[in-house]
Amino acid sequence: MTENSAEMSHEEVLRVKLSVLTQEHRDLDAAIQALEEKRSTDPLQVRRLKRQKLALKDQIRAIEDELTPDIIA
């Protein structure tokens, strides 16, 4: 067994993290939608969840930028 097969590459780690963050983003989106459908929802709670969702989106974009090679035109 080589050292490389036992450890994930940086790119593989980023791809797994991207997958996890994307799922969390979807879950938050569903939670926000469910809360907004209930009329007795605390608006502060919805705002906090939306802020969390936005932070996740920023993290997702940062990882996608790191995984996408720069193309010099």
N, C-alpha and C positions, 0 to 999 in steps of 0.2 A: 504494500500500500504506500503510495507516494504521499508526500506532504500536501500536495495540491488537492488530492482527492478527499482528504480528511477535513479540509477547510474550504469555506465558500470564498469566492473571489469578492472583491469590493463591489463589482457590478451585480453579482448574484445577491449580495446582502441588500443592495439598493432596490433591486427588483422585488424582493420579498417585503421589504419595508413599504415600498410603493403599493403593493397589493394590500397590505394590512391597512395602510392609511386610506386607500380608496374605499375599502369596505367600511371603515369607520365613518367616512364621509357619507356614504350611502345610508348607513344606519342612523346617523344624525339627521339626515334629510327626512327620512321616514318618521323619526321621532318628532321633528318639528312640524311636519305635516299633520301628524296625528294630534298634536297639542293644539294646533291652529284650528282644527275641525271642532274641537271642544270649545264651547263658548266661555266656559268658566276658567280658562287657563290664565295663569299668572304671566303677564306680558314680560316681566323681568326675566323669568325662566326662559321664555322663548328667545329673548334677546341674547341671553348668555349662550344658549345652544347655537344660535346663528353666528355668534362671535367665534365659538369653538370650531364650527364648520368652516368659517373663513380662514382660521389659522391652519386647519388641516389642508385646505386648498392651497395655501401658500407653501406648505411643506411638500405637497404633491408636486407642485410646479417646480420647486427647487430641485427635487430628485429627478424629475423628467428632464430638466435643463442639464443636469449633470450626466444623465444617461445618453442624451442626444449629442452627437459629436458636432463641434463647431464647423460650419462650412464657410470657408473664406472665399468670397466671390471675387 
